[in-house]
């Protein structure tokens, strides 16, 4: 089935049921969000996540709780170290010791969420440290935009605004900040399905391949993967707002992409300071070329995220 023959001419339809939100385009559920999942073990960092995410033709482009990293949850916000707590899940990196279970995993709780009239989903979240004290308040929004059945793509707009609690500064740190080389993951993180392992990675700076792009800066980065079970490929294009970030990207160990908030240096917020970040993620059927990606972005098919 292709996007053109599956009746995908309708606008996105957003519905909420309990702790979940579903977004459908025609017959295809292109996105499902989960705001509470108590079945997830606490050591994996209970947090809201988006999974599954699908192309217009129905191909799933996210992986959830894979056996190699149970704490990877589709698409989410995750930080390995904030104010002494692990909001990534799993063991924590300790320089000289490697990854150790420290009992320091926090959780991201949902205080409330709503579907706004324009289809945006808005949530008020609390980052609760391992000691039970609040560390960050977050307002998170996401929406399905720019549905283009002819091109076979749609755009996820995702925005997060984080604010500190308490009287002191808060530092975001990746394992690379803490001493591990080439492990700068921190923030908005996509985990792909296992069949996408070994996928093609290319970026706006002209480099290609996960190894070449690890820790490099680029305005956008694309990941192309092939499906199991169904025929075909999908192309995911990640476009952060603002300056080009340093990218954490893997393809051989597992498919994962993260425009890092703190790859080599900590990101420090003063007391009461806010950190606002926005991302566009184009989800497309097919293996797109660098030229086709550039044309899509140049013609403004995915406008910048707005507050």
C-alpha positions as MATLAB code, in Angstrom:
seq = 'XXXXXXXXXXXXXXXXXXXXXXXXXXXXXXXXXXXXXXXXXXXXXXXXXXXXXXXXXXXXXXXXXXXXXXXXXXXXXXXXXXXXXXXXXXXXXXXXXXXXXXXXXXXXXXXXXXXXXXXXXXXXXXXXXXXXXXXXXXXXXXXXXXXXXXXXXXXXXXXXXXXXXXXXXXXXXXXXXXXXXXXXXXXXXXXXXXXXXXXXXXXXXXXXXXXXXXXXXXXXXXXXXXXXXXXXXXXXXXXXXXXXXXXXXXXXXXXXXXXXXXXXXXXXXXXXXXXXXXXXXXXXXXXXXXXXXXXXXXXXXXXXXXX';
ca = [
       0.000    0.000    0.000;
       1.281    3.493   -0.830;
       0.307    6.896    0.508;
      -1.390    7.758   -2.776;
      -3.711    4.727   -2.831;
      -4.689    4.562    0.855;
      -7.153    7.426    0.958;
      -4.934    9.729    3.008;
      -6.506   13.010    1.944;
      -8.087   13.826    5.309;
      -6.634   16.263    7.831;
      -5.095   14.787   10.998;
      -7.677   13.660   13.543;
      -6.567   13.813   17.181;
      -8.309   11.824   19.913;
      -7.571   11.228   23.594;
      -8.440    8.153   25.618;
      -7.253    7.868   29.196;
      -3.493    8.407   29.275;
      -3.092    8.085   25.498;
      -3.446   10.370   22.494;
      -3.852    9.061   18.955;
      -3.410   10.995   15.703;
      -4.828    9.513   12.511;
      -4.540   10.564    8.892;
      -7.226    8.723    6.972;
      -7.035    5.029    7.884;
      -3.513    5.229    9.328;
      -2.625    6.046   12.927;
       0.541    8.056   12.318;
       1.277    8.778   15.970;
       0.369    7.483   19.417;
       1.481    9.210   22.622;
       1.506    7.641   26.071;
       1.596    9.922   29.108;
       1.666    7.301   31.867;
       2.836    3.695   31.771;
       3.231    2.178   35.219;
       4.049   -1.195   33.647;
       7.487    0.185   32.748;
      10.006   -0.630   35.517;
      11.079    2.390   37.542;
      14.767    1.833   36.643;
      13.900    2.595   33.008;
      12.736    6.130   33.902;
       8.976    6.273   33.572;
       8.281    9.132   31.187;
       5.899   10.183   28.381;
       6.815    8.869   24.948;
       5.614    8.695   21.341;
       5.289    5.182   19.893;
       4.424    3.958   17.393;
       5.128    6.661   14.828;
       4.213    5.646   11.268;
       4.678    6.860    7.734;
       1.586    7.716    5.697;
       1.773    4.245    4.155;
       1.741    2.654    7.615;
       5.394    1.733    8.199;
       6.441    1.912   11.876;
       9.575    4.045   12.330;
      10.072    3.840   16.110;
      11.341    1.102   18.411;
      10.181    0.715   22.008;
      11.911   -1.064   24.920;
      14.348   -3.033   22.683;
      16.236   -5.851   24.398;
      19.586   -4.066   24.099;
      18.349   -0.877   25.820;
      15.004   -1.426   27.550;
      14.882    2.248   28.551;
      14.727    3.469   24.933;
      11.109    4.522   24.345;
      10.247    5.438   20.769;
      10.633    9.219   20.683;
      11.004   11.153   23.914;
      12.979   13.656   25.973;
      15.663   11.958   28.063;
      18.722   13.273   29.905;
      21.366   11.001   31.513;
      22.237   13.430   34.302;
      20.350   16.367   35.793;
      20.955   17.553   39.349;
      22.194   14.154   40.506;
      19.431   12.087   38.883;
      19.298    9.924   35.766;
      16.365   10.841   33.494;
      17.558    8.537   30.707;
      16.978    5.197   32.380;
      19.174    2.172   32.944;
      22.634    2.365   34.522;
      24.502    5.648   34.951;
      27.968    6.361   33.582;
      30.696    6.839   36.203;
      34.147    7.834   34.978;
      36.610    5.048   35.650;
      33.892    2.517   36.485;
      31.714    2.468   33.371;
      27.952    2.015   33.605;
      26.747    1.329   37.136;
      23.306    0.912   38.699;
      23.328    3.732   41.234;
      19.652    3.800   42.163;
      19.562    7.371   40.844;
      16.843    7.055   38.174;
      14.143    9.701   38.336;
      10.810    9.934   36.518;
       8.920   12.418   34.372;
       5.341   12.686   35.625;
       2.375   14.118   33.724;
       0.410   16.671   35.699;
      -2.066   17.306   32.863;
      -2.460   17.293   29.100;
      -5.002   18.624   26.614;
      -5.717   18.702   22.895;
      -5.877   22.305   21.667;
      -8.299   23.436   18.930;
      -5.564   23.379   16.256;
      -4.702   19.757   17.026;
      -1.646   20.509   19.154;
      -1.220   18.280   22.199;
       0.047   20.248   25.203;
       1.252   18.664   28.437;
       2.446   19.971   31.800;
       5.150   17.667   33.158;
       7.314   17.409   36.296;
      10.810   15.915   36.356;
      11.042   14.221   39.752;
      14.481   13.232   41.024;
      15.401    9.881   42.522;
      14.989   11.427   45.986;
      11.412   12.464   45.189;
      12.179   16.182   44.865;
      11.088   18.128   41.763;
      13.987   19.161   39.525;
      12.348   20.639   36.418;
       8.927   21.745   35.236;
       8.226   21.178   31.553;
       5.600   22.303   29.083;
       5.734   19.970   26.097;
       3.766   20.290   22.872;
       3.620   18.244   19.703;
       1.483   18.162   16.583;
       1.143   16.485   13.184;
       1.603   19.103   10.468;
       2.289   19.497    6.725;
       0.662   16.244    5.618;
       1.616   15.775    1.959;
       0.145   12.600    0.398;
       1.678   13.394   -2.986;
       5.176   13.479   -1.543;
       4.374   10.719    0.950;
       5.432   12.636    4.057;
       4.262   14.485    7.130;
       5.980   16.566    9.809;
       6.024   16.180   13.568;
       6.436   19.489   15.373;
       7.770   19.036   18.898;
       8.562   21.716   21.457;
       9.768   21.553   25.056;
      10.156   24.377   27.553;
      12.015   23.429   30.735;
      12.174   25.544   33.898;
      14.264   24.898   36.991;
      13.001   24.530   40.559;
      14.977   25.537   43.621;
      17.512   28.223   44.427;
      20.539   26.856   42.600;
      21.633   26.169   39.017;
      20.882   22.878   37.267;
      23.301   21.219   34.835;
      22.402   18.852   31.984;
      25.195   16.358   31.294;
      25.809   13.547   28.830;
      28.155   10.570   29.406;
      30.744   12.386   27.263;
      30.623   15.344   29.655;
      31.124   12.800   32.443;
      34.118   11.187   30.715;
      32.969    8.683   28.079;
      34.087    9.457   24.527;
      31.507    9.724   21.721;
      28.518    9.215   24.000;
      27.079   12.717   24.042;
      23.384   11.758   24.073;
      21.162   14.221   25.916;
      17.622   15.464   25.171;
      15.283   14.798   22.220;
      15.977   11.155   21.301;
      14.650    8.879   18.545;
      15.137    5.123   18.720;
      14.411    3.356   15.467;
      13.091   -0.161   14.834;
      15.652   -2.956   14.747;
      15.350   -3.386   10.969;
      16.745    0.156   10.559;
      20.115   -0.967   11.980;
      22.790   -0.220    9.391;
      20.710    2.520    7.798;
      22.109    5.396    5.759;
      22.844    8.660    7.569;
      23.438   11.997    5.823;
      23.409   15.622    6.875;
      23.319   19.216    5.704;
      27.079   19.639    6.208;
      27.819   17.162    3.401;
      29.072   14.357    5.649;
      27.593   10.870    5.448;
      27.554    7.942    7.871;
      26.962    7.734   11.620;
      30.661    7.491   12.455;
      31.501   10.586   10.434;
      28.645   12.606   11.925;
      29.003   11.631   15.582;
      29.599   14.858   17.512;
      29.589   17.016   14.362;
      27.373   20.044   13.786;
      24.801   20.149   10.993;
      21.608   22.120   10.384;
      19.692   18.918    9.649;
      20.349   15.187    9.727;
      18.515   12.393    7.893;
      18.261    8.677    8.644;
      17.120    6.211    5.962;
      16.038    2.744    7.042;
      14.474   -0.342    5.447;
      11.472   -2.160    6.871;
      11.140   -5.763    7.908;
       7.911   -7.555    6.901;
       6.768   -4.834    4.498;
       8.603   -3.714    1.365;
      10.239   -0.328    1.221;
      12.179    2.335    3.064;
      11.482    5.355    5.242;
      13.410    8.607    5.513;
      13.417   10.621    8.729;
      14.741   14.191    8.646;
      15.533   15.893   11.960;
      15.574   19.713   11.900;
      16.193   21.488   15.226;
      15.310   25.141   15.723;
      18.165   27.598   16.145;
      21.859   26.944   15.706;
      23.150   23.658   14.315;
      23.553   21.198   17.217;
      26.194   18.570   17.857;
      24.651   15.253   16.823;
      24.658   11.949   18.616;
      23.870    9.326   15.975;
      24.277    5.574   15.729;
      23.363    3.105   13.008;
      25.432   -0.066   13.491;
      24.874   -0.781   17.189;
      21.292    0.390   16.921;
      19.388    3.103   15.032;
      19.302    6.259   17.120;
      19.419   10.039   16.569;
      19.733   12.877   19.076;
      20.500   16.576   18.493;
      22.328   16.812   21.809;
      21.731   19.487   24.417;
      25.094   18.787   26.056;
      27.372   16.655   23.898;
      30.794   17.823   25.163;
      29.928   20.596   27.615;
      27.229   20.765   30.301;
      24.170   22.920   29.647;
      23.648   24.960   32.806;
      20.391   26.702   33.731;
      20.361   29.299   36.481;
      17.643   29.204   39.120;
      14.314   30.032   37.491;
      15.804   30.079   33.993;
      13.926   28.534   31.077;
      15.290   26.396   28.257;
      13.096   26.290   25.142;
      13.896   23.855   22.344;
      11.966   22.956   19.198;
      12.323   20.223   16.607;
      10.753   19.282   13.297;
      10.895   15.667   12.220;
       9.841   14.821    8.671;
       8.541   11.246    8.346;
       8.611   10.148    4.708;
       7.980    6.968    2.751;
      10.865    5.945    0.511;
      14.631    6.439    0.457;
      15.042   10.153   -0.200;
      18.134   11.696   -1.781;
      20.032   14.634   -0.318;
      18.663   16.776   -3.140;
      15.069   15.842   -2.461;
      15.474   16.567    1.245;
      17.008   19.941    0.439;
      14.181   20.831   -1.915;
      11.577   19.981    0.731;
      13.260   22.132    3.361;
      14.089   24.987    0.961;
      10.524   25.399   -0.197;
       9.322   25.759    3.401;
       7.258   22.570    3.481;
       8.203   22.240    7.134;
       7.924   25.719    8.679;
       9.782   26.450   11.936;
       8.162   25.388   15.199;
       6.397   28.229   16.991;
       5.543   28.595   20.633;
];
